[in-house]
């Protein structure tokens, strides 16, 4: 299982709607509005890195109001 944080920038005033829409995607564990350089932070999981990539590109990035994403996979050292 691969987990990652997805940092999201949104259009002005869209953070709450984006977080709510993303929270309904299968594989998303948590989606929260935040302040700072990013507007929404998501914790997601998938079976593999490839599946995680598909989750981000095919589902998360398709949510209306998103302008940029940055995916940060969790590592266990």
C-alpha atoms as one frame of an Amber mdcrd trajectory, in Angstrom:
protein
   0.000   0.000   0.000   1.305   3.448  -0.972   0.156   6.573   0.833   0.733
  10.187  -0.119  -0.149  13.739   0.755  -1.476  15.746  -2.170  -1.007  19.504
  -1.797  -3.517  21.451  -3.849  -3.828  25.050  -4.985  -7.302  26.165  -6.025
  -9.001  29.084  -7.658  -9.920  31.821  -5.173 -12.936  30.824  -3.103 -13.004
  27.201  -4.312 -11.090  25.415  -1.520 -14.114  24.164   0.413 -15.880  22.830
  -2.683 -12.670  21.169  -3.905 -12.008  19.505  -0.529 -15.582  18.240  -0.361
 -15.512  16.819  -3.903 -12.144  15.145  -3.375 -13.198  13.599  -0.060 -15.738
  11.510  -2.007 -13.094   9.910  -4.278 -12.289   6.272  -3.535  -8.768   6.081
  -2.078  -8.901   9.489  -0.403  -8.555   9.124   3.356  -8.899  12.801   4.274
  -9.228  16.174   2.538  -8.965  19.434   4.482  -8.943  23.161   3.761  -5.756
  24.793   5.028  -4.109  28.213   4.972  -0.729  29.022   3.500   0.676  28.402
   0.008  -1.736  25.482  -0.514  -5.495  25.579  -0.113  -6.310  21.884   0.384
  -4.242  18.979   1.704  -5.333  15.432   0.922  -4.147  12.124   2.351  -4.670
   9.281  -0.107  -3.692   5.659  -0.536  -3.447   3.208  -3.417  -2.146  -0.300
  -4.025   0.894   0.875  -6.024   2.693   4.012  -7.163   1.111   3.567 -10.597
  -2.362   3.370  -9.044  -1.582   6.477  -6.996  -0.576   8.315 -10.164  -3.810
   7.277 -11.852  -5.793   8.439  -8.801  -4.171  11.874  -8.933  -4.265  12.403
 -12.706  -7.574  10.729 -13.601  -9.637  11.729 -10.584  -8.163  14.378  -8.277
  -6.889  16.724 -11.004 -10.237  16.537 -12.782 -12.051  18.270  -9.901 -13.209
  21.704 -10.986 -11.381  24.589  -9.317  -7.930  22.989  -8.971  -5.048  24.952
 -10.473  -2.048  22.871  -9.308  -1.202  19.714  -7.364   1.949  18.413  -5.723
   2.010  14.742  -4.706   4.277  13.778  -1.772   4.502   9.998  -1.257   4.980
   8.840   2.337   8.242   6.958   2.920   9.059   4.627   5.789  12.793   4.805
   6.508
